């Protein structure tokens, strides 16, 4: 946990979860971060930079910034559902009022890390019931 204070007042925090391999911490991933609405923008970057320095001093080899929902490769691979990919691109472009897709991608891009593709498998070309369940779990619906 990393906290930022100004004049004794909390202005922001980031909680990290460890990632293990063979019972050793190989990385951390930020789980939750918040900033005081009265504090000017940018505390997240300051806290992240400090956390990265601490993790590096501890010998942690990586920092995982987590997934960026709907940040999709523009090229469609042969095994991908073209219809689903078009819908997801449209949701990324027009659905920022539901979730801050673009803001999250911009924030993570500032750290200039390596991007890795993550795949999700489903049985149908349009997994509508699975998406409905996911939206209910995340309280979008």
C-alpha positions as CSV (number, residue, x, y, z in Angstrom):
1,X,0.0,0.0,0.0
2,X,1.3,3.4,-0.9
3,X,-0.3,6.6,0.4
4,X,0.2,10.3,-0.4
5,X,-0.4,13.1,2.1
6,X,-0.4,16.8,1.9
7,X,-0.5,18.8,5.1
8,X,-1.6,15.7,7.0
9,X,-4.5,15.1,4.7
10,X,-4.6,12.0,2.5
11,X,-4.6,13.0,-1.1
12,X,-4.3,9.6,-2.8
13,X,-3.4,5.9,-2.5
14,X,-2.6,2.8,-4.5
15,X,-3.0,-0.8,-3.3
16,X,-0.9,-3.5,-5.1
17,X,-1.4,-7.2,-5.2
18,X,1.6,-9.5,-5.5
19,X,2.1,-12.0,-8.4
20,X,3.9,-15.1,-7.4
21,X,5.9,-17.8,-9.3
22,X,7.4,-20.7,-7.4
23,X,6.5,-19.0,-4.0
24,X,8.4,-15.9,-4.9
25,X,7.1,-12.5,-5.7
26,X,7.9,-11.7,-9.4
27,X,5.7,-8.7,-9.9
28,X,3.0,-6.5,-8.4
29,X,-0.2,-5.3,-10.1
30,X,-2.1,-2.2,-9.0
31,X,-5.5,-3.3,-7.7
32,X,-7.1,-0.1,-6.6
33,X,-6.1,3.6,-6.7
34,X,-8.0,6.7,-5.6
35,X,-7.2,10.4,-5.3
36,X,-8.9,13.1,-3.3
37,X,-11.2,15.1,-5.6
38,X,-9.8,18.4,-4.2
39,X,-6.2,17.5,-5.1
40,X,-4.9,18.4,-8.6
41,X,-4.4,15.7,-11.2
42,X,-1.2,13.6,-11.3
43,X,-0.9,12.0,-7.8
44,X,-1.3,8.6,-9.4
45,X,1.9,9.0,-11.5
46,X,3.9,10.2,-8.4
47,X,2.7,7.2,-6.3
48,X,3.4,4.8,-9.2
49,X,6.9,6.2,-9.7
50,X,7.6,5.8,-5.9
51,X,6.2,2.3,-5.8
52,X,8.3,1.3,-8.9
53,X,11.4,2.5,-7.1
54,X,10.6,0.6,-4.0
55,X,9.8,-2.6,-5.9
56,X,13.0,-2.3,-7.9
57,X,15.0,-1.8,-4.6
58,X,13.4,-5.0,-3.3
59,X,14.5,-6.9,-6.4
60,X,11.1,-7.4,-7.9
61,X,11.8,-7.9,-11.7
62,X,8.5,-6.6,-13.2
63,X,5.5,-4.4,-12.6
64,X,2.3,-5.6,-14.2
65,X,-0.1,-2.8,-15.0
66,X,-3.0,-5.2,-15.7
67,X,-5.4,-5.5,-18.5
68,X,-6.7,-2.6,-20.6
69,X,-10.3,-3.6,-21.4
70,X,-11.2,-3.4,-25.1
71,X,-7.7,-2.3,-26.1
72,X,-7.7,-4.4,-29.2
73,X,-5.2,-5.1,-31.9
74,X,-6.7,-3.6,-35.1
75,X,-5.8,-6.7,-37.1
76,X,-8.3,-9.5,-36.9
77,X,-6.7,-13.0,-36.6
78,X,-8.3,-15.9,-38.4
79,X,-9.7,-17.5,-35.3
80,X,-11.4,-14.3,-34.1
81,X,-15.1,-13.5,-34.6
82,X,-15.2,-10.5,-36.9
83,X,-18.7,-9.5,-35.7
84,X,-17.6,-9.6,-32.0
85,X,-14.5,-7.7,-32.8
86,X,-16.5,-4.9,-34.6
87,X,-18.9,-4.7,-31.6
88,X,-16.0,-4.5,-29.2
89,X,-14.2,-1.8,-31.2
90,X,-17.5,0.2,-31.3
91,X,-17.9,-0.2,-27.6
92,X,-14.4,1.1,-27.0
93,X,-15.0,4.1,-29.4
94,X,-18.5,5.0,-28.2
95,X,-18.8,3.5,-24.7
96,X,-16.4,5.6,-22.7
97,X,-19.4,6.8,-20.7
98,X,-19.8,3.2,-19.4
99,X,-16.2,2.8,-18.4
100,X,-13.1,4.9,-19.0
101,X,-11.5,2.6,-21.6
102,X,-9.5,5.4,-23.3
103,X,-8.4,7.1,-20.1
104,X,-7.1,3.8,-18.7
105,X,-5.3,3.0,-21.9
106,X,-3.7,6.5,-22.0
107,X,-2.6,6.4,-18.3
108,X,-1.0,3.0,-18.7
109,X,0.7,4.0,-22.0
110,X,2.5,6.8,-20.1
111,X,4.7,4.1,-18.5
112,X,5.9,2.8,-21.9
113,X,5.7,-0.8,-20.9
114,X,5.5,-3.9,-23.1
115,X,2.1,-4.9,-24.3
116,X,1.0,-8.5,-24.5
117,X,-2.1,-9.9,-26.2
118,X,-4.5,-11.7,-23.9
119,X,-7.1,-14.0,-25.4
120,X,-10.6,-15.0,-24.3
121,X,-12.2,-18.1,-25.6
122,X,-15.9,-18.6,-26.1
123,X,-18.1,-21.2,-27.8
124,X,-20.3,-18.9,-29.9
125,X,-19.4,-16.2,-32.4
126,X,-21.3,-13.7,-30.3
127,X,-21.2,-14.7,-26.6
128,X,-24.2,-12.5,-25.6
129,X,-25.1,-14.4,-22.4
130,X,-21.5,-14.4,-21.2
131,X,-21.3,-10.6,-21.7
132,X,-24.6,-10.1,-20.0
133,X,-23.3,-12.1,-17.0
134,X,-20.1,-10.1,-17.0
135,X,-22.0,-6.8,-17.1
136,X,-24.1,-7.9,-14.2
137,X,-21.1,-8.9,-12.2
138,X,-19.4,-5.6,-12.8
139,X,-22.7,-3.7,-12.1
140,X,-22.9,-2.1,-15.5
141,X,-26.5,-3.5,-15.7
